[in-house]
Amino acid sequence: MKKFCFLPACIIATNLYAQTKLHTMSQAHSHNDYERTMPFYAAASLGFGYIEADVHLQNGRLYVAHDKKDISEARTLEALYLQPIARQFELNGGKPYADGAPMRLLIDLKSAGAPTLAVLQQEIQPYKKYFDSRINPNAVQIILSGNVPAADTWQQYDPLFYFDGRPDSTYNAAALERVALISTDMGKFTRWNGKGTLVPAEQKAIEKQIAAVHAMGKPFRFWGAASSKSTYYKLMDLGVDVIGSDHPVELYEVMQHTSKSYSANTPVHSVYTPTYVSDATKLKSKNVILMIGDGTGLAQLYAGYTANRGDLNIFRMKQLGLSKTQSTDNYHTDSAAGGTALATGSKTNNREIGMDNTYVAISSLPEKLAKAGIQSGVLVTEEITGATPASFYGHTSDRDSTRLLLHQLIGSKLQLAAGGGKEALETIQGSSLQQELSKAGVTVIDQLDQWDPLTKGRTLVILSDKVVNSMQEGRGDYLKVALKKTLQQLGQNKKGFFLMVEGSRIDHGGHYNNLEYLVREMLDFDEAVGEALQFADQQKETTVIVTADHETGGLSLMDGDIKQGWLRGNFATNDHTGIPVMVFAYGPNSGLFGGVYENTEVFGKILKCFRL
C-alpha cells in the first residue's frame, strides 16, 4: 500500500514567512471542480493537487453533479474524470503530471455510501493501473468524502481507496492508515467572509484544531471557506495544508507567486533625524538633490517603512506633494517620458528622451544650469544609459539608443555621471571614442575604489553592470558610497550643483512582481536619502527632493507586521500604472513642492530654488 507522505506546513516552518512560502500547487484543491466549463482539465492544466467531484449513484451508474436534479447523461464520473486521467498518464509517460507532481481525486459520495462505493469499485477496474499505487507509484490517489461507510468497514474495500477524515471522529490504527487528510467545515469556527481578519478567539480555536490534526500526522483542509486571495493567504498563514477554491485561476496565481509576494527578515537601517533648521525657508538654494525612486508609489514606500520596522528617512521629510505622471501619448508614462518631464519640464511620448512630443530636442536642467555656472551630476544603480539618467543629458526618439546616448553623454553638460555600462562602453571603444573623450576633457573611471572624489574636471564613473546589480545579487553599499563621493566632488563648485540620484531597481522589483526584491531596493534608496538629508543639514543651502517617475506593478499591501518587519503584497500588473506619485522635499524652498501638480512642474520648481 502506498504511503502518501504529506508533512504539514506548520511542522516544517519556524516562522510565518517560511511557512507561507511552502505552499505549492500540489496543495491546491479545485472545489466542486465539475462546475467548471471544462471539468478536470481546467484544474489539471494548472497543476492542482486535489480535484473534487461530487458523485451520485443512479440506475447503476455514477454521475457527477452537485444535486440529484442536476444529473445529466453526459456527465458521468467515467467521462469527466476517469477517462481524462487515463489520457494524462498516456501523455505524461505514466504520470498524471509531466513533472511528477501528485494528483488526488477527491470523490464526494452524495448518494448512500455503501452501494455507491460498490459501484465505484466496479467502474474503477478498467482504470485501476492509474489509481493503484501498488501498480504505479505515480498513481492518482482517490480520497472518498461525504457519505462514506463507517470507518470499521473500510478494510472491506479496495486498498486504493483512501478517506477524508473528520477531526471529531475516532479511528483505530488500521482506519487511520486509510485517512489521507482531515477536513471540516470552517463555518463551525467562524462566519468570516475573507475580508479583514479573524476574531482572536475564533482564530485561536482554529489554530488549536489544526495543531491537533497535525499532531496526528495528517494534512488539514477546510471546506466552506471564502474563495478570495485574502482567504488563501490567511489559511496558509494558519497552517492549513490543502487550500480550496471555486476560482482555480485565482488560486493558481496566488500559489505561483507566493514566494514573490512576501518580504521578511530584511536588514534594518538606522534613520537620520533632520534638524529642520533650513526646512521650508526661502533662502536661495545653492544645491539641489533630486532623488528618483524609479517605479516607486506610496505602496512601495510603505513597504519599505514596514520592512524597516516603522521608520524611513523619506518619511522624516515634512513638505509633501503629489505628482501626476501621465505622458503625452499614454495614461501611464514610462521612465523615458517620465524622466524627460522631470528633466526638461515638458511632457512627451513614451520612449522619447529629451525631446518634446513633436520629436524636437529640448533643453534639460544640466544644460540650463550650466549657463549659470552650476554643475550637474547623475548617480544611478543601473546602466548610465538607462532612460531616467539619459533624460538629463540625452536627446533621442528611442530610449534604447545606447550607442548614441553614450556619445551624447560624453558631449553633455554633466560634470559627473556614475552608474553601470562598462560593458556597453567597451563595445564601442576605439580611437574615435578616445579622441572624443580627450577632446571633451573627460576622465573615465571603471572601479569604484579608484574614484578620487577630489578629481577635477568632468568625470564618468562607468562601472561593470555586475557592480550595480540588485541588492539581492550583492550590490552592497555602492549607492551610499558613491553618493558620498559624488557630493564631495560636486560640492567643490562654488556656484553650487544639481544632482539626480536614482534608485533604479525599485522599478525592476515591480516589473518582476517580486516584493522582496523591491523592498531591498527601497531600503537601499532610503539609506541614500538619509545621506542626502545629512548633507543638507551640514550645508544648510541644499534642497533635497524625493519623488518617482511613475509607479510600477500596481502594488497593494495585503498584510504585514511593522514590529516584525514582514509584509505581503499583491501586484496588479508587471507594467507601469497611471497612479500619481509622492513628492517629498526638505531644506530651503521645500515649501514649493506642496500640492497636486503635473510632473513637469518639478522642473520649474527646481529652477525657482536656484532663483533662475
C-alpha positions as CSV (number, residue, x, y, z in Angstrom):
1,M,0.0,0.0,0.0
2,K,1.4,3.4,-1.0
3,K,2.0,5.8,1.9
4,F,1.4,9.4,0.7
5,C,3.8,11.5,2.7
6,F,2.5,15.0,3.5
7,L,4.4,16.8,6.2
8,P,2.2,19.7,7.3
9,A,3.5,23.2,6.6
10,C,3.3,24.2,10.2
11,I,5.6,21.3,11.2
12,I,8.2,22.3,8.7
13,A,8.1,26.0,9.2
14,T,9.5,28.0,12.0
15,N,8.0,31.4,11.2
16,L,5.2,32.9,9.2
17,Y,7.4,33.8,6.3
18,A,8.8,30.3,5.8
19,Q,5.5,28.7,6.4
20,T,3.6,30.5,3.8
21,K,6.2,30.1,1.1
22,L,6.0,26.3,1.3
23,H,2.5,26.0,-0.3
24,T,2.6,24.8,-3.9
25,M,0.0,23.7,-6.5
26,S,0.2,20.2,-5.0
27,Q,-1.7,21.7,-2.1
28,A,-4.3,23.4,-4.2
29,H,-7.9,22.0,-4.2
30,S,-10.4,22.6,-7.0
31,H,-13.6,22.6,-5.1
32,N,-16.7,21.5,-7.0
33,D,-14.5,21.0,-10.0
34,Y,-17.3,19.6,-12.1
35,E,-18.9,23.0,-12.1
36,R,-16.2,24.4,-14.4
37,T,-16.8,24.9,-18.0
38,M,-14.0,22.4,-18.6
39,P,-14.2,19.9,-15.7
40,F,-10.9,18.3,-14.7
41,Y,-8.9,20.0,-17.5
42,A,-9.3,23.5,-16.1
43,A,-7.7,22.4,-12.8
44,A,-5.3,19.8,-14.3
45,S,-3.9,22.4,-16.7
46,L,-2.9,24.5,-13.7
47,G,-1.3,21.5,-11.8
48,F,-3.9,21.2,-9.0
49,G,-3.0,18.6,-6.5
50,Y,-6.6,17.9,-5.4
51,I,-9.6,17.8,-7.8
52,E,-13.1,17.3,-6.4
53,A,-16.1,15.5,-7.9
54,D,-19.5,15.0,-6.3
55,V,-20.9,11.7,-7.3
56,H,-24.5,10.3,-7.3
57,L,-25.5,6.7,-8.0
58,Q,-28.4,6.4,-10.3
59,N,-29.6,3.4,-12.4
60,G,-26.4,1.6,-11.6
61,R,-24.1,4.4,-12.9
62,L,-22.1,7.1,-11.3
63,Y,-22.9,10.7,-12.3
64,V,-21.2,13.9,-11.4
65,A,-23.4,16.7,-10.1
66,H,-23.9,18.9,-7.0
67,D,-27.6,17.9,-6.6
68,K,-29.5,14.9,-8.0
69,K,-31.7,17.2,-10.1
70,D,-28.6,18.3,-12.0
71,I,-27.7,14.8,-13.2
72,S,-27.1,14.6,-17.0
73,E,-26.4,11.5,-19.1
74,A,-23.2,13.0,-20.5
75,R,-21.8,13.9,-17.1
76,T,-20.6,10.5,-15.8
77,L,-17.7,10.0,-13.5
78,E,-16.0,7.9,-16.2
79,A,-16.4,10.6,-18.9
80,L,-15.5,13.6,-16.9
81,Y,-12.7,12.2,-14.7
82,L,-11.6,8.5,-15.2
83,Q,-11.0,8.8,-19.0
84,P,-9.3,12.2,-18.8
85,I,-7.0,10.9,-16.0
86,A,-6.1,7.9,-18.2
87,R,-5.2,10.3,-21.0
88,Q,-3.0,12.3,-18.7
89,F,-1.0,9.2,-17.9
90,E,-0.6,8.3,-21.5
91,L,0.6,11.8,-22.4
92,N,3.0,12.1,-19.5
93,G,4.8,8.8,-19.6
94,G,2.9,7.1,-16.8
95,K,2.4,10.1,-14.6
96,P,-0.6,12.4,-14.0
97,Y,1.7,15.4,-14.4
98,A,4.8,15.6,-16.5
99,D,6.9,17.0,-13.7
100,G,5.9,14.1,-11.4
101,A,3.7,16.2,-9.1
102,P,1.0,14.3,-7.3
103,M,-2.7,14.3,-8.1
104,R,-5.6,13.3,-5.9
105,L,-9.2,12.8,-7.0
106,L,-11.5,13.7,-4.1
107,I,-14.8,11.9,-4.7
108,D,-17.6,13.2,-2.5
109,L,-20.2,10.4,-2.2
110,K,-23.6,12.2,-2.4
111,S,-25.8,9.1,-2.5
112,A,-25.8,6.2,0.0
113,G,-22.2,5.3,0.8
114,A,-22.0,1.5,0.6
115,P,-23.9,1.0,-2.7
116,T,-22.2,4.0,-4.3
117,L,-18.8,2.7,-3.3
118,A,-19.6,-0.7,-4.5
119,V,-20.3,0.6,-8.0
120,L,-17.2,2.8,-7.8
121,Q,-15.1,-0.3,-7.2
122,Q,-16.6,-1.8,-10.4
123,E,-16.2,1.3,-12.5
124,I,-12.6,1.8,-11.4
125,Q,-11.4,-1.7,-12.6
126,P,-10.6,-0.8,-16.2
127,Y,-8.6,2.2,-14.9
128,K,-7.1,0.5,-11.9
129,K,-3.5,1.0,-13.0
130,Y,-3.9,4.7,-12.9
131,F,-5.2,4.7,-9.3
132,D,-3.4,1.8,-7.6
133,S,0.0,2.7,-6.1
134,R,0.9,-1.0,-5.9
135,I,0.9,-1.0,-9.7
136,N,2.2,2.5,-10.4
137,P,4.0,4.6,-7.8
138,N,2.7,7.7,-9.6
139,A,-0.9,6.7,-9.2
140,V,-3.6,9.2,-8.6
141,Q,-4.8,8.9,-5.0
142,I,-8.6,8.5,-4.6
143,I,-9.9,10.1,-1.5
144,L,-13.5,9.4,-0.5
145,S,-15.6,12.0,1.3
146,G,-19.3,12.6,2.0
147,N,-21.4,9.6,2.8
148,V,-18.5,7.2,3.3
149,P,-19.2,3.9,5.1
150,A,-18.3,3.5,8.7
151,A,-14.6,3.5,9.4
152,D,-14.6,0.0,10.9
153,T,-15.7,-1.3,7.4
154,W,-13.0,0.4,5.4
155,Q,-10.9,-2.8,5.3
156,Q,-13.6,-4.4,3.1
157,Y,-12.9,-2.0,0.3
158,D,-10.0,-2.0,-2.2
159,P,-6.8,-0.6,-0.6
160,L,-6.6,2.0,-3.4
161,F,-9.4,3.9,-1.7
162,Y,-8.4,6.5,1.0
163,F,-10.7,8.6,3.1
164,D,-11.3,12.2,4.1
165,G,-11.4,12.0,7.8
166,R,-13.1,14.3,10.4
167,P,-11.4,15.9,13.4
168,D,-14.2,14.8,15.8
169,S,-14.0,11.2,14.7
170,T,-12.0,8.4,16.4
171,Y,-10.1,6.0,14.2
172,N,-8.3,2.8,15.1
173,A,-4.8,2.3,13.8
174,A,-5.9,0.4,10.7
175,A,-8.5,3.0,9.7
176,L,-6.1,5.9,10.4
177,E,-3.8,4.4,7.8
178,R,-6.5,4.9,5.2
179,V,-7.1,8.6,6.2
180,A,-5.4,10.7,3.6
181,L,-6.4,14.1,5.1
182,I,-8.8,15.5,7.7
183,S,-11.3,18.1,6.8
184,T,-14.0,20.1,8.5
185,D,-16.4,23.0,7.9
186,M,-14.9,26.4,8.5
187,G,-18.4,27.6,9.5
188,K,-18.1,25.6,12.7
189,F,-15.5,28.1,13.8
190,T,-16.3,31.4,12.2
191,R,-18.5,33.3,9.9
192,W,-15.5,35.2,8.5
193,N,-16.1,36.2,4.9
194,G,-12.5,36.5,3.9
195,K,-12.3,40.3,4.4
196,G,-10.5,41.9,7.3
197,T,-9.3,39.4,9.9
198,L,-10.5,36.7,12.2
199,V,-11.8,37.4,15.7
200,P,-8.9,36.4,18.0
201,A,-11.0,33.8,19.9
202,E,-12.0,32.2,16.6
203,Q,-8.5,32.2,15.3
204,K,-7.3,30.6,18.5
205,A,-9.9,27.8,18.2
206,I,-8.9,27.2,14.5
207,E,-5.2,27.1,15.4
208,K,-5.9,24.6,18.1
209,Q,-7.9,22.4,15.7
210,I,-5.1,22.5,13.1
211,A,-2.5,21.7,15.6
212,A,-4.5,18.6,16.8
213,V,-4.7,17.3,13.2
214,H,-1.0,17.9,12.6
215,A,-0.3,16.0,15.8
216,M,-1.9,13.0,14.1
217,G,0.5,13.5,11.2
218,K,-2.3,14.3,8.8
219,P,-2.8,17.3,6.4
220,F,-5.7,19.6,7.2
221,R,-8.4,21.1,4.9
222,F,-11.3,23.4,5.5
223,W,-14.4,23.4,3.3
224,G,-16.8,26.4,3.4
225,A,-14.1,29.0,3.4
226,A,-14.5,32.0,1.1
227,S,-12.7,31.9,-2.3
228,S,-10.6,35.0,-2.2
229,K,-6.9,35.9,-2.2
230,S,-7.1,37.1,1.4
231,T,-8.6,33.8,2.5
232,Y,-6.0,31.7,0.7
233,Y,-3.2,33.7,2.3
234,K,-4.8,33.5,5.8
235,L,-5.4,29.8,5.5
236,M,-1.8,29.3,4.6
237,D,-0.7,31.5,7.5
238,L,-2.7,29.4,9.8
239,G,-1.1,26.2,8.6
240,V,-4.0,24.8,6.6
241,D,-2.3,22.4,4.3
242,V,-4.9,22.0,1.5
243,I,-6.3,25.2,0.1
244,G,-9.6,25.0,-1.7
245,S,-11.1,27.4,-4.2
246,D,-14.0,27.9,-6.5
247,H,-11.8,30.0,-8.7
248,P,-8.8,27.9,-9.9
249,V,-7.0,30.6,-11.9
250,E,-7.1,33.0,-8.9
251,L,-5.7,30.4,-6.5
252,Y,-3.1,29.4,-9.1
253,E,-1.9,33.0,-9.4
254,V,-1.6,33.1,-5.6
255,M,0.3,29.8,-5.4
256,Q,2.6,30.7,-8.3
257,H,3.6,34.0,-6.8
258,T,3.6,33.2,-3.1
259,S,7.4,33.2,-2.8
260,K,7.5,36.6,-4.6
261,S,4.6,38.1,-2.6
262,Y,6.4,38.2,0.7
263,S,9.2,40.1,2.3
264,A,10.7,39.4,5.7
265,N,13.9,39.5,7.6
266,T,15.4,42.3,5.6
267,P,18.3,44.3,7.1
268,V,17.1,47.3,9.1
269,H,18.9,50.6,8.8
270,S,19.0,53.5,11.2
271,V,17.2,56.6,10.2
272,Y,18.6,60.1,10.4
273,T,16.7,62.8,12.3
274,P,16.9,66.1,10.4
275,T,17.4,69.4,12.2
276,Y,14.8,71.2,10.1
277,V,16.8,74.4,10.7
278,S,16.6,75.4,7.0
279,D,13.5,73.5,6.1
280,A,10.9,75.5,4.1
281,T,13.0,78.7,4.4
282,K,13.0,81.0,1.4
283,L,16.8,81.3,1.1
284,K,18.3,80.7,-2.4
285,S,19.3,77.1,-2.8
286,K,22.9,76.6,-3.7
287,N,22.5,72.9,-4.3
288,V,19.5,70.7,-5.3
289,I,19.5,66.9,-5.0
290,L,16.7,65.3,-6.9
291,M,16.2,61.7,-5.8
292,I,14.1,59.5,-8.0
293,G,12.8,56.1,-6.8
294,D,12.1,54.5,-10.2
295,G,8.6,52.9,-10.1
296,T,8.0,54.0,-6.5
297,G,4.5,54.6,-5.5
298,L,3.1,55.1,-2.0
299,A,2.7,51.3,-1.6
300,Q,6.4,50.8,-2.3
301,L,7.3,53.5,0.2
302,Y,5.1,51.9,2.9
303,A,6.5,48.5,2.1
304,G,9.9,49.9,2.9
305,Y,8.6,51.6,6.0
306,T,7.1,48.2,7.2
307,A,10.3,46.3,6.4
308,N,12.4,48.9,8.3
309,R,10.2,48.3,11.4
310,G,8.3,51.5,11.1
311,D,10.7,54.2,10.0
312,L,12.1,55.7,6.9
313,N,14.4,58.7,6.2
314,I,11.9,59.7,3.5
315,F,9.0,59.9,6.0
316,R,11.0,62.4,8.1
317,M,10.6,64.9,5.3
318,K,7.7,67.3,6.1
319,Q,6.9,69.0,2.8
320,L,4.7,66.8,0.7
321,G,3.2,67.0,-2.8
322,L,1.6,64.7,-5.4
323,S,2.8,64.4,-9.0
324,K,0.6,63.4,-11.9
325,T,2.8,61.3,-14.3
326,Q,0.8,60.7,-17.5
327,S,2.8,61.0,-20.7
328,T,1.5,62.8,-23.9
329,D,0.5,59.5,-25.6
330,N,-0.4,57.3,-22.7
331,Y,-2.3,57.2,-19.5
332,H,0.8,55.9,-17.8
333,T,4.3,57.1,-18.5
334,D,7.5,55.1,-19.0
335,S,10.8,56.1,-17.5
336,A,11.8,57.9,-20.7
337,A,8.8,60.2,-20.8
338,G,8.7,60.4,-17.0
339,G,12.4,61.3,-16.7
340,T,12.1,63.8,-19.6
341,A,9.2,65.6,-17.8
342,L,11.3,66.0,-14.7
343,A,14.5,66.9,-16.5
344,T,13.0,69.3,-19.1
345,G,9.6,70.4,-17.8
346,S,7.9,69.1,-20.9
347,K,5.5,66.2,-21.4
348,T,6.5,63.9,-24.2
349,N,5.7,60.5,-25.7
350,N,6.7,57.2,-24.1
351,R,10.2,56.1,-25.2
352,E,11.3,59.6,-26.1
353,I,14.2,61.1,-24.2
354,G,15.0,64.8,-24.1
355,M,12.5,65.7,-26.8
356,D,9.0,67.1,-26.9
357,N,6.1,65.2,-28.4
358,T,7.0,66.5,-31.9
359,Y,10.4,65.0,-31.7
360,V,12.3,68.2,-31.2
361,A,15.2,68.3,-28.8
362,I,14.6,70.4,-25.7
363,S,17.0,71.7,-23.0
364,S,17.4,69.8,-19.8
365,L,18.2,71.0,-16.3
366,P,22.0,70.4,-16.6
367,E,22.0,72.4,-19.9
368,K,20.2,75.3,-18.4
369,L,22.1,75.3,-15.1
370,A,25.5,75.2,-16.9
371,K,24.8,78.7,-18.2
372,A,24.8,79.9,-14.5
373,G,27.9,78.0,-13.7
374,I,26.0,75.4,-11.7
375,Q,27.5,71.9,-12.2
376,S,25.3,68.8,-12.6
377,G,25.7,65.1,-12.0
378,V,23.7,61.9,-12.1
379,L,24.2,58.8,-10.0
380,V,22.2,55.6,-10.7
381,T,22.0,51.9,-9.8
382,E,21.6,50.8,-13.4
383,E,23.3,51.4,-16.7
384,I,24.2,55.1,-17.2
385,T,22.3,55.0,-20.5
386,G,19.1,53.9,-18.7
387,A,16.0,56.0,-19.6
388,T,16.0,58.1,-16.4
389,P,19.7,59.2,-16.3
390,A,19.7,59.7,-20.0
391,S,16.8,62.1,-19.7
392,F,19.3,64.5,-18.0
393,Y,21.8,64.5,-20.9
394,G,20.3,62.8,-24.0
395,H,18.1,63.6,-26.9
396,T,16.6,60.7,-28.8
397,S,13.3,59.3,-30.0
398,D,14.2,55.8,-28.8
399,R,15.3,55.1,-25.2
400,D,17.2,52.0,-26.4
401,S,19.7,54.0,-28.5
402,T,22.6,53.0,-26.2
403,R,25.4,53.9,-28.6
404,L,24.0,57.3,-29.4
405,L,23.4,58.0,-25.7
406,L,27.0,57.2,-24.8
407,H,28.2,59.7,-27.3
408,Q,25.7,62.3,-26.1
409,L,26.9,61.6,-22.5
410,I,30.4,62.4,-23.4
411,G,29.4,65.7,-25.1
412,S,26.9,66.6,-22.4
413,K,26.9,69.3,-19.8
414,L,27.2,66.8,-17.0
415,Q,30.2,67.3,-14.7
416,L,29.8,63.9,-13.2
417,A,28.0,60.7,-14.1
418,A,28.1,57.4,-12.2
419,G,26.5,54.1,-12.9
420,G,26.8,50.9,-14.9
421,G,27.5,50.4,-18.5
422,K,31.2,49.5,-18.7
423,E,30.5,46.5,-21.0
424,A,28.4,48.7,-23.4
425,L,31.2,51.3,-23.4
426,E,33.8,48.7,-24.3
427,T,31.8,47.5,-27.3
428,I,32.3,50.9,-28.9
429,Q,35.8,51.6,-27.7
430,G,38.1,52.8,-30.5
431,S,40.4,55.7,-31.5
432,S,37.4,57.9,-32.4
433,L,35.9,57.4,-28.9
434,Q,39.2,58.0,-27.2
435,Q,39.6,61.2,-29.2
436,E,36.1,62.3,-28.3
437,L,36.7,61.7,-24.6
438,S,40.1,63.5,-24.7
439,K,38.5,66.5,-26.6
440,A,35.7,66.7,-24.0
441,G,38.3,66.6,-21.2
442,V,36.6,63.6,-19.6
443,T,38.2,61.3,-17.1
444,V,36.8,57.7,-17.2
445,I,36.9,55.6,-14.0
446,D,35.8,51.9,-14.0
447,Q,36.5,50.9,-10.4
448,L,34.6,52.4,-7.5
449,D,37.6,52.2,-5.2
450,Q,39.7,54.1,-7.7
451,W,37.4,57.0,-7.8
452,D,39.0,60.0,-6.1
453,P,36.3,62.5,-5.2
454,L,38.8,65.3,-5.3
455,T,39.1,64.7,-9.1
456,K,39.0,67.9,-11.1
457,G,37.2,68.2,-14.4
458,R,34.4,66.1,-15.9
459,T,34.3,62.6,-14.7
460,L,32.5,59.4,-15.9
461,V,32.4,56.6,-13.3
462,I,31.3,53.8,-15.6
463,L,31.3,50.6,-13.7
464,S,30.6,47.0,-14.7
465,D,26.9,46.1,-14.7
466,K,27.8,43.4,-12.2
467,V,28.7,46.2,-9.7
468,V,25.4,47.9,-10.0
469,N,23.3,44.7,-10.0
470,S,20.5,44.2,-7.5
471,M,20.7,44.2,-3.7
472,Q,19.7,40.6,-3.8
473,E,22.6,39.9,-6.0
474,G,25.1,41.6,-3.7
475,R,25.3,45.3,-4.8
476,G,26.0,46.1,-1.2
477,D,26.6,49.8,-0.2
478,Y,27.5,51.0,-3.6
479,L,24.8,53.7,-3.7
480,K,25.7,55.2,-0.3
481,V,29.4,55.1,-1.0
482,A,29.0,56.6,-4.5
483,L,26.7,59.3,-3.2
484,K,29.2,60.4,-0.6
485,K,31.9,60.7,-3.3
486,T,29.6,62.4,-5.7
487,L,28.6,65.1,-3.1
488,Q,32.2,65.6,-2.2
489,Q,33.2,66.1,-5.8
490,L,30.4,68.3,-6.9
491,G,30.5,70.2,-3.6
492,Q,33.8,71.7,-4.7
493,N,32.0,74.0,-7.1
494,K,31.5,77.4,-5.5
495,K,28.4,78.2,-7.6
496,G,26.6,75.0,-6.4
497,F,25.4,71.9,-8.1
498,F,22.4,69.9,-9.2
499,L,22.4,66.1,-8.7
500,M,19.9,63.5,-9.8
501,V,20.1,60.2,-7.8
502,E,18.1,57.3,-9.0
503,G,17.1,54.1,-7.1
504,S,16.8,52.5,-10.4
505,R,15.9,48.9,-9.5
506,I,12.9,49.5,-7.3
507,D,11.2,49.6,-10.7
508,H,12.6,46.2,-11.5
509,G,11.0,44.7,-8.4
510,G,7.7,45.9,-9.7
511,H,8.2,44.6,-13.2
512,Y,9.3,41.2,-11.7
513,N,6.3,41.3,-9.3
514,N,8.9,40.4,-6.6
515,L,8.2,42.1,-3.3
516,E,11.4,41.2,-1.5
517,Y,13.5,42.4,-4.4
518,L,11.5,45.7,-4.4
519,V,11.8,46.1,-0.6
520,R,15.5,45.6,-0.6
521,E,15.9,48.2,-3.3
522,M,13.6,50.6,-1.5
523,L,15.6,50.3,1.7
524,D,18.8,50.9,-0.1
525,F,17.4,54.0,-1.7
526,D,16.1,55.3,1.7
527,E,19.6,54.9,3.1
528,A,20.9,57.2,0.4
529,V,18.1,59.7,1.2
530,G,19.4,59.7,4.8
531,E,22.9,60.6,3.5
532,A,21.4,63.4,1.4
533,L,19.5,64.8,4.4
534,Q,22.6,64.9,6.5
535,F,24.5,66.7,3.7
536,A,21.6,69.2,3.5
537,D,21.8,69.9,7.2
538,Q,25.6,70.3,7.1
539,Q,25.4,72.7,4.1
540,K,22.1,74.5,5.0
541,E,21.8,75.7,1.4
542,T,20.8,72.3,-0.1
543,T,17.3,71.3,-1.1
544,V,16.5,67.6,-1.2
545,I,13.6,66.4,-3.3
546,V,12.4,62.7,-3.3
547,T,9.9,61.6,-5.9
548,A,9.3,59.0,-8.6
549,D,8.9,58.9,-12.4
550,H,5.9,56.6,-12.2
551,E,4.5,53.7,-10.2
552,T,5.2,50.1,-11.3
553,G,3.3,47.0,-10.6
554,G,0.1,48.4,-9.2
555,L,1.3,47.2,-5.8
556,S,-1.2,46.7,-2.9
557,L,-0.2,45.7,0.6
558,M,-2.4,43.0,1.9
559,D,-1.0,42.1,5.3
560,G,2.1,42.6,7.4
561,D,3.6,43.3,10.8
562,I,5.5,46.5,11.3
563,K,7.1,45.3,14.6
564,Q,8.3,42.1,12.9
565,G,9.1,43.8,9.6
566,W,7.3,41.3,7.3
567,L,4.6,42.1,4.7
568,R,2.6,40.5,1.9
569,G,1.7,42.3,-1.3
570,N,-0.2,41.7,-4.5
571,F,0.7,43.1,-7.9
572,A,-2.0,44.1,-10.4
573,T,0.4,44.2,-13.4
574,N,4.0,43.8,-14.4
575,D,3.9,47.2,-16.2
576,H,3.7,50.8,-15.1
577,T,0.5,52.4,-13.9
578,G,-1.0,55.8,-14.0
579,I,-1.1,56.2,-10.2
580,P,0.2,59.6,-9.1
581,V,3.4,59.6,-7.1
582,M,4.5,61.4,-3.9
583,V,6.9,64.3,-3.8
584,F,8.8,64.9,-0.6
585,A,11.1,67.9,-0.1
586,Y,13.5,69.2,2.6
587,G,15.6,72.3,3.0
588,P,15.3,75.8,1.6
589,N,12.3,76.3,-0.7
590,S,10.9,72.9,0.1
591,G,7.5,74.5,0.5
592,L,7.4,75.0,-3.3
593,F,6.8,71.3,-3.7
594,G,3.4,71.0,-1.8
595,G,0.2,70.5,-3.6
596,V,-1.0,68.4,-6.6
597,Y,0.6,69.1,-9.9
598,E,1.9,67.7,-13.2
599,N,5.4,66.1,-13.0
600,T,6.6,68.8,-15.4
601,E,6.3,71.4,-12.6
602,V,9.1,69.8,-10.7
603,F,11.5,71.2,-13.3
604,G,10.2,74.7,-12.8
605,K,10.2,74.5,-9.0
606,I,13.9,73.4,-9.1
607,L,14.8,76.4,-11.2
608,K,13.0,78.6,-8.6
609,C,15.1,77.0,-5.9
610,F,18.2,78.3,-7.8
611,R,16.4,81.6,-8.4
612,L,16.6,81.0,-12.2
